[in-house]
């Protein structure tokens, strides 16, 4: 377990492997734990993997006033600076992919490649329940009945991810979330629209999208492919939102293949 201190709070992260650096970013209500198997796999294949918890999630600090996508973009830049990582691929799941693309736009020298997994390019692509959770009365109500909410999420979790470990993982991560990080992060994501900026992403970009995703609309690959000059898309017919858990071997091998490719530019 490692951490670093920033002016905005403590950032928890984990490191595994030796070799080329790659940074893994989790989604809304998630944590670094989502990436444990991916880190082990890439670590065996000559990568040094870094997975961090965004402020407000996992073991990172929770005393901020804002938890917007833009805050997390700045966090990634600070994280790389503090650890002496000048440039690296970013891999982001859901909100983490939206952050990854935003880092590639705002700090192009930082990012050598970018992979997004089930990520919203446009916030309106979020499922209606997530968009409702970005409204303060709804979020406040959910946190007032947190025990009931967590029980309900366990019941519906098989419809989100078929890995039997997912309910406990989700419940653990949800238990570490505060009202403000829960509310403000999803509200910010709902307002996001990356389409006007995608043409600025000049590096190789891989989009992975599960065709059974019921959290982010599975057609979000289209604006990515249309907007990023060097984008390519991988489809996962049997996967939902958590591709790395629904189709783990295919996911890991396609990710490794992309990261290993030499950039002709």
C-alpha positions in Angstrom: 0.0 0.0 0.0 1.4 3.3 -1.1 0.3 6.9 -0.9 1.4 10.4 -1.7 0.3 13.7 -0.3 -0.9 16.6 -2.5 -2.3 20.0 -1.6 -5.8 18.6 -2.3 -5.5 15.4 -0.2 -3.9 12.0 0.1 -3.8 9.8 -3.0 -3.6 6.0 -2.4 -2.1 3.8 -5.2 -0.7 0.4 -5.8 2.3 -0.7 -7.9 3.1 -4.0 -9.5 5.7 -5.3 -11.9 8.9 -4.1 -13.6 9.3 -2.5 -16.9 7.4 0.2 -18.9 5.0 2.2 -16.9 1.2 2.1 -17.5 -1.4 3.8 -15.4 -4.9 2.3 -14.7 -7.8 4.5 -13.7 -11.1 3.1 -12.1 -14.7 4.3 -12.7 -17.4 5.8 -10.6 -17.8 4.2 -7.2 -14.8 2.0 -7.9 -11.2 1.7 -6.7 -7.8 0.4 -7.7 -9.0 -3.1 -6.8 -10.8 -3.5 -10.1 -7.4 -3.8 -11.8 -5.7 -6.4 -9.6 -5.7 -9.2 -12.2 -4.8 -6.8 -15.0 -1.9 -5.5 -13.0 -0.6 -9.0 -12.3 -1.0 -9.9 -16.0 0.8 -6.8 -17.3 3.4 -7.1 -14.6 4.3 -10.5 -16.0 4.7 -9.0 -19.4 7.3 -6.3 -18.7 5.1 -3.5 -17.5 5.2 -1.6 -14.2 1.6 -1.0 -13.4 0.2 1.9 -11.3 -3.4 1.9 -10.2 -4.6 4.8 -8.1 -7.8 5.7 -6.2 -9.4 9.0 -7.3 -10.0 11.5 -4.5 -13.2 10.5 -2.7 -12.9 6.8 -3.6 -11.1 3.8 -2.2 -8.4 4.7 0.3 -7.8 8.2 -1.1 -8.6 11.4 0.7 -12.3 12.5 1.1 -12.1 16.0 2.4 -12.4 18.0 -0.8 -15.2 20.4 -1.9 -15.3 19.1 -5.5 -15.0 15.7 -7.2 -15.3 16.7 -10.8 -13.9 15.0 -13.9 -11.6 18.0 -14.2 -10.2 17.4 -10.7 -9.3 13.9 -11.6 -7.5 15.1 -14.8 -5.4 17.3 -12.6 -4.8 14.5 -10.2 -3.3 12.2 -12.9 -0.9 15.0 -14.0 0.2 15.5 -10.4 0.5 11.8 -9.8 2.8 11.3 -12.8 4.8 14.3 -11.8 5.3 13.2 -8.2 6.4 9.7 -9.3 8.7 10.9 -12.0 6.7 9.3 -14.8 7.1 11.7 -17.8 5.0 9.8 -20.3 2.9 6.6 -20.2 -0.1 4.8 -21.6 -3.4 5.4 -19.7 -6.1 2.7 -19.3 -9.4 3.9 -17.9 -12.6 2.1 -17.1 -15.9 4.0 -17.4 -15.3 7.5 -15.8 -11.6 6.6 -15.7 -11.6 6.4 -19.5 -13.3 9.8 -19.7 -10.6 11.1 -17.5 -7.9 9.4 -19.6 -9.1 11.0 -22.8 -9.3 14.4 -21.1 -5.7 14.0 -19.9 -4.6 13.2 -23.5 -6.3 16.5 -24.6 -5.0 18.7 -21.8 -1.6 17.2 -21.2 -0.7 15.6 -24.6 2.9 15.2 -23.7 2.0 12.9 -20.8 0.1 10.2 -22.7 1.7 7.8 -25.2 -1.5 5.7 -25.8 -4.9 5.7 -24.3 -7.4 2.8 -23.7 -11.0 3.4 -22.6 -13.2 0.6 -21.4 -17.0 1.2 -21.5 -16.5 4.9 -21.1 -19.0 7.7 -21.8 -17.8 10.1 -24.4 -21.0 12.0 -23.9 -22.5 12.1 -20.4 -26.1 11.7 -21.7 -25.1 8.1 -22.6 -25.2 7.1 -18.9 -28.1 4.9 -17.8 -31.0 6.9 -16.4 -30.4 5.6 -12.8 -26.8 7.1 -12.9 -28.1 10.4 -14.2 -30.6 10.5 -11.4 -27.9 9.8 -8.8 -26.3 13.0 -9.9 -29.1 15.0 -8.4 -28.7 16.0 -4.8 -32.1 15.0 -3.5 -31.7 11.5 -5.0 -28.2 11.1 -3.7 -29.2 12.4 -0.2 -32.1 9.9 -0.1 -29.8 7.0 -1.1 -27.3 7.9 1.6 -30.0 8.1 4.2 -30.9 4.5 3.5 -27.4 3.3 2.7 -27.8 -0.2 4.2 -30.9 -0.7 2.0 -29.2 0.7 -1.0 -26.2 -1.6 -0.7 -28.5 -4.6 -0.3 -30.4 -3.6 -3.4 -27.2 -3.2 -5.3 -26.1 -6.7 -4.4 -29.4 -8.0 -5.7 -29.1 -6.3 -9.1 -25.3 -6.8 -9.4 -25.6 -10.0 -11.6 -27.4 -7.9 -14.2 -24.3 -5.6 -14.3 -21.5 -8.1 -14.2 -21.6 -11.9 -14.2 -18.4 -12.5 -12.2 -19.5 -13.9 -8.8 -16.9 -11.7 -7.0 -18.5 -8.5 -8.3 -21.2 -8.0 -5.6 -18.6 -8.0 -2.8 -16.2 -5.8 -4.7 -18.9 -3.3 -5.5 -20.2 -3.3 -1.9 -16.7 -2.7 -0.5 -16.1 0.2 -2.8 -19.5 1.7 -2.2 -18.9 1.6 1.6 -15.8 3.8 1.1 -17.7 6.5 -0.8 -19.0 9.8 0.7 -22.2 11.6 -0.2 -20.2 14.4 -1.9 -17.9 12.2 -3.9 -20.9 10.0 -4.9 -22.9 13.0 -6.0 -20.5 15.5 -7.4 -18.5 13.0 -9.5 -21.5 11.5 -11.3 -23.1 15.0 -11.8 -19.9 16.2 -13.4 -19.7 13.1 -15.6 -23.3 13.6 -16.7 -22.4 17.1 -18.0 -19.4 15.9 -19.9 -19.2 16.0 -23.7 -15.8 15.2 -25.2 -16.8 15.2 -28.8 -15.5 18.8 -29.6 -12.1 17.9 -28.2 -11.5 14.4 -29.7 -9.7 15.5 -32.8 -6.9 16.8 -30.5 -6.1 13.2 -29.4 -3.4 12.4 -31.9 -2.0 9.3 -30.1 -3.2 5.7 -30.7 -6.5 5.2 -28.9 -8.3 1.9 -28.2 -11.9 1.7 -27.2 -13.3 -1.5 -25.7 -17.0 -1.7 -25.4 -19.3 -4.5 -24.2 -22.4 -5.0 -26.3 -24.4 -5.9 -23.2 -23.4 -2.8 -21.2 -26.4 -1.4 -19.3 -24.4 1.3 -17.5 -23.0 3.3 -20.4 -24.7 3.0 -23.8 -22.7 0.4 -25.8 -22.8 2.6 -28.9 -20.4 5.1 -27.3 -17.7 3.7 -29.5 -19.1 5.6 -32.5 -18.2 9.2 -31.4 -14.8 7.9 -30.3 -14.1 6.3 -33.7 -15.5 9.3 -35.6 -13.6 11.9 -33.5 -10.1 10.4 -32.8 -7.9 10.1 -35.9 -6.0 7.1 -34.7 -8.8 5.3 -32.8 -9.7 1.6 -33.1 -12.5 -0.3 -31.5 -12.7 -3.7 -29.9 -16.2 -5.2 -29.4 -17.1 -7.7 -26.7 -20.4 -9.4 -27.6 -20.7 -11.3 -24.3 -19.6 -8.5 -21.9 -21.4 -5.8 -20.1 -19.9 -2.8 -18.4 -17.1 -4.6 -16.6 -15.4 -6.3 -19.6 -12.2 -7.1 -17.6 -14.4 -9.4 -15.4 -16.9 -10.7 -18.0 -14.3 -11.6 -20.6 -11.0 -11.5 -18.7 -8.7 -13.4 -20.9 -9.8 -11.8 -24.2 -9.6 -8.4 -22.4 -6.1 -8.9 -21.1 -4.7 -10.2 -24.4 -6.2 -7.4 -26.5 -5.0 -4.8 -24.1 -1.5 -6.3 -24.0 -1.4 -6.5 -27.8 -2.3 -2.8 -28.1 0.2 -1.7 -25.5 3.0 -3.8 -27.1 2.4 -2.3 -30.6 5.1 0.1 -31.7 3.9 3.5 -32.6 4.9 4.2 -36.2 4.4 8.0 -35.7 
